[in-house]
Amino acid sequence: MKIGIEIHQRIDSHKLFCNCPSALNEGEPDLKATRRLHTVYSELGEVDLASKKEFEKDRVFEYLAYENCDCLVELDEEPPHELNRHALGIALEIALHLKCKPVDEIHVMRKIIIDGSNTSGFQRTAIIALDGKLESSKGTVRITQISIEEESAGIVENISGKSVFRLDRLGMPLIEITTDPDIKDGEHLLEVAEKIGMIMRATGKVARGLGTIRQDLNVSTEGGARVEIKGAQDLKMLSVLAQEEVKRQKELIKIMMEVKKRVGGRDNAKASGGVVQRKFVNLTKIFANTQAKLIKTGISIGGSGAVIGLVLPHHAGIIGREIQPNRRYGTELSDYAKSAGVKGIIHSDEDMAKYGISSVENEGVRKTLGMKSDDAFVLVVADAKTAEKALENVCMRAEMDAVPNETRRANPDGTTSYMRPLPGKARMYPETDIPPIQVTKELIKTVEAGKGDTLEQKKEKLLKMLNPEMAEKMLKSRNLKLFERLVDEFGAEPMLVANTIENTLVSLRREGVELNNVENTLSELFVLYAKGKFVKAAIPEILKLVAKGASVESAIKDGKLERIAGEELKRIAAENGHDIQKIMQKYRLNVDAADLHKLKKK
């Protein structure tokens, strides 16, 4: 097994090629635009295969734009502005932390992508550093390159023949970190991803929250192929994705060997015109009175629906073979068919009864197609032209005599689905609207001066303030920068701050209590705590009231959570015979036990 990883992290800055803020919008769009995208030739006159396959889907794209965070750049009605130097500085800082060598000159390139995720039909990207390294428990992992690029538009929905995207996300700055295939297994993969993530978060200059980071994996196994798995967001699923991909490839190799054995070898298959004969047969008449709902609905839509069939020679029992949990070889064929715009396929290794297909209809299909006992069939229900296009894709996939190099989508359960072929060099060409940027010694000196502590230095500092368990937790936390600010600027107790951020807030969220502005709330909270306005035990109750709209100060007052001290505390202590346990049971949210111990000692 060989594994490499690409990590895409959103940078905390305005958009990369305009001055619009990097903000997501929850309201109704101010503008809608509709586009069609087509592939273009590279400088060498080549067409990228992945782009060609996307173009063949013939989709319409609708874009939702928002006045407060989009401009004509996002709509591709205005040339890009100068590259965001603030975002570039942050990306270079992270590159230096990963011991990469900055390039002498940054050239922005256009990467052809016509899946609708960019209004222009390409994504702008630029390599900024090369040849870095990351030390891990299983050896050095080489960092191939670091790039800065623009985020894609956010998908809203895919409906028949049309995809809808939001433009608020489009253009946000991303740093892309790519490793060599030096990762040895799933456990190592998780370690590398976590460490790179911690290095980026430790700068305090990357965006936080759901969707701000994602990982793409490059996985291959002996006898298999390099497969890119896109869109992994859950770190815990990375090892599962890698392991399941290896399993998928091994099962596909077994299937190809089985088909080859049945055919009598590759040469025999070629001599007879290939494993699959591209003979598409219209079987609609067989289903004229069908009770199969899927087929009945499909052939009645617009009067142009048809059932088109194809024989897969020597594939009986193979299409239904499992290659990943709840995914079979037939699922692979179906994914290829779907790329032509159909909803899926029906194949002979399935239980026909689940579709409502009768035994008479099943036999009619087999007889009309002229099938032999070890043959299988594939059916597609759509208009005849689309169905034949889908079956052409099925033929192409079934005839492959090697595991294909391709881009696959990460599924939540750790399996993957086919998206498109792997892109090639033809997808890249220079961006002519943005001049090159010189990476001068002065620029690197400026970045060096502001890059802050290394991950190791931060860990050392945390261990001086917190116990080892909390220090490790804080080092991995998305709230590390907030912790540092609260401790450094307000002089708050480190352990109390860490416990509030990592434990109290998490517990409150589980109860459905969510703060609108965590940073401002905690800043006000710890300023008042330093002034002795309340005790530690009152923090959860104060935050609950703040979540309902109160300020921290009013929450303390209205919730009767003020700290009891001085003469009032002496009176309470005397009335209760200085019984600390008894007093704390009554006044836990108002009295600090340490104050009682001091008073009792006096």
Secondary structure, 3 states (H helix, E strand, C coil): CEEEEEEEEEECCCCCCCCCCCCCCCCCCCEEEEECCCCCCCCCCCCCHHHHHHHCCCCEEEEEECCCCCCCCCCCCCCCCCCCHHHHHHHHHHHHHCCCEECCEECCEEEECCCCCCCCCEEEEEEEEEEEEEEECCEEEEEEEEEEEECCCEEEEEECCEEEEECCCCCCEEEEEEECCCECCHHHHHHHHHHHHHHHHHCCCECCCCCCEEEEEEEECCCCCCEEEEEECCHHHHHHHHHHHHHHHHHHHHHHHHHHHHHCCHHHHHHCCCCCCCCCEECHHHHCCCCCHHHHHHHHHHHCEEEEEEEECCCCCCCCCEEECCEEHHHHHHHHHHCCCCCCCEECCCCHHHCCCCHHHHHHHHHHHCCCCCCEEEEEEEEHHHHHHHHHHHHHHHCCCCCCCEEEEECCCCCEEEEEECCCHHHEEECCCCCCEECCHHHHHHHHHHCCCCHHHHHHHHHHHCCHHHHHHHHHCCCHHHHHHHHHHHCCCHHHHHHHHHHHHHHHHHCCCCCCCHHHHHHHHHHHHHCCCCCHHHHHHHHHHHHCCCCHHHHHHHCCCCCCCHHHHHHHHHHCCCCHHHHHHHHCCCCCHHHHHHHHHC
